[in-house]
């Protein structure tokens, strides 16, 4: 019985070290001083969500009163296109990856404390 717990603890230690290294790597990425690197990292930390913006514009166009109905004909497809882009486009940012790693690390730590 004790051997299976030892094996699990060893696996948790390996997972903890991996999460710790990954967390340190992501925090070190944000310390670059190069101007071009900083610009591309800021683009990653402020990733746009085009689907939501297109959907909002589509709803606005759908509800604008107009006698010819052109905005209604354009608004509906824009809403559908925005919803499709929300499903297809990955708007993940570096902070999302960092937060997910940090949550995984704390979960592993909590589990280890409850086992030991």
C-alpha positions as CSV (number, residue, x, y, z in Angstrom):
1,X,0.0,0.0,0.0
2,X,2.8,2.4,0.9
3,X,4.6,1.7,-2.4
4,X,1.6,2.9,-4.4
5,X,1.6,6.1,-2.4
6,X,5.3,6.6,-2.9
7,X,4.9,6.2,-6.6
8,X,2.1,8.7,-6.7
9,X,4.2,11.1,-4.6
10,X,7.1,10.7,-7.0
11,X,4.8,11.4,-10.0
12,X,3.5,14.5,-8.2
13,X,7.0,15.7,-7.5
14,X,7.9,15.4,-11.2
15,X,4.7,17.2,-12.2
16,X,5.3,19.9,-9.7
17,X,8.9,20.5,-11.0
18,X,7.6,20.6,-14.6
19,X,4.9,23.2,-13.7
20,X,7.5,25.2,-11.7
21,X,9.9,25.3,-14.7
22,X,7.1,26.2,-17.0
23,X,5.9,29.0,-14.7
24,X,9.5,30.4,-14.4
25,X,9.9,30.3,-18.2
26,X,6.7,32.3,-18.8
27,X,7.7,34.9,-16.2
28,X,11.1,35.1,-17.7
29,X,9.6,35.7,-21.1
30,X,8.1,39.0,-19.9
31,X,11.5,40.3,-18.8
32,X,12.9,40.9,-22.3
33,X,14.2,44.4,-23.0
34,X,14.4,44.2,-26.8
35,X,11.9,46.7,-28.4
36,X,10.7,44.3,-31.1
37,X,10.3,41.4,-28.7
38,X,8.4,43.7,-26.3
39,X,6.1,44.8,-29.1
40,X,5.3,41.2,-30.2
41,X,4.8,40.2,-26.5
42,X,2.4,43.1,-26.0
43,X,0.5,42.0,-29.0
44,X,0.1,38.5,-27.4
45,X,-0.9,40.0,-24.1
46,X,-3.6,42.1,-25.8
47,X,-4.9,39.5,-28.3
48,X,-8.0,40.8,-30.1
49,X,-11.3,39.0,-30.1
50,X,-12.7,39.7,-33.6
51,X,-15.7,37.5,-33.3
52,X,-17.2,39.5,-30.4
53,X,-16.6,42.8,-32.1
54,X,-18.2,41.6,-35.4
55,X,-21.2,40.3,-33.5
56,X,-21.7,43.6,-31.7
57,X,-21.5,45.5,-34.9
58,X,-24.0,43.1,-36.5
59,X,-26.4,43.6,-33.6
60,X,-26.1,47.3,-33.9
61,X,-26.7,47.2,-37.6
62,X,-29.7,44.9,-37.2
63,X,-31.4,47.3,-34.8
64,X,-30.8,50.5,-36.7
65,X,-34.0,51.7,-38.2
66,X,-33.6,52.2,-41.9
67,X,-36.3,52.2,-44.6
68,X,-34.4,50.2,-47.2
69,X,-33.5,47.3,-44.9
70,X,-29.9,47.0,-46.1
71,X,-28.5,47.1,-42.6
72,X,-30.9,44.3,-41.5
73,X,-29.6,42.2,-44.5
74,X,-26.0,42.9,-43.5
75,X,-26.4,42.6,-39.7
76,X,-27.7,39.0,-39.6
77,X,-24.7,37.5,-41.5
78,X,-22.3,39.6,-39.4
79,X,-23.8,38.1,-36.2
80,X,-23.4,34.6,-37.6
81,X,-19.8,35.3,-38.8
82,X,-18.9,36.7,-35.4
83,X,-20.3,33.6,-33.6
84,X,-18.3,31.4,-36.1
85,X,-15.1,33.3,-35.4
86,X,-15.7,32.9,-31.6
87,X,-15.7,29.2,-32.1
88,X,-12.8,29.0,-34.5
89,X,-10.4,31.8,-33.4
90,X,-8.2,31.2,-30.3
91,X,-8.0,34.4,-28.4
92,X,-5.6,33.0,-25.8
93,X,-3.1,35.3,-24.3
94,X,0.2,34.6,-22.5
95,X,-1.4,35.6,-19.3
96,X,-4.1,32.9,-19.8
97,X,-1.4,30.3,-20.2
98,X,0.5,31.7,-17.2
99,X,-2.7,31.7,-15.1
100,X,-3.6,28.1,-16.1
101,X,-0.1,26.9,-15.2
102,X,-0.3,28.7,-11.9
103,X,-3.7,27.1,-11.1
104,X,-2.4,23.7,-12.1
105,X,0.7,24.2,-9.9
106,X,-1.5,25.2,-6.9
107,X,-3.8,22.2,-7.5
108,X,-0.8,19.9,-7.5
109,X,0.5,21.5,-4.3
110,X,-2.9,21.2,-2.6
111,X,-3.2,17.6,-3.6
112,X,0.3,16.8,-2.3
113,X,-0.5,18.5,1.0
114,X,-3.6,16.4,1.4
115,X,-1.9,13.2,0.6
116,X,1.1,13.8,2.8
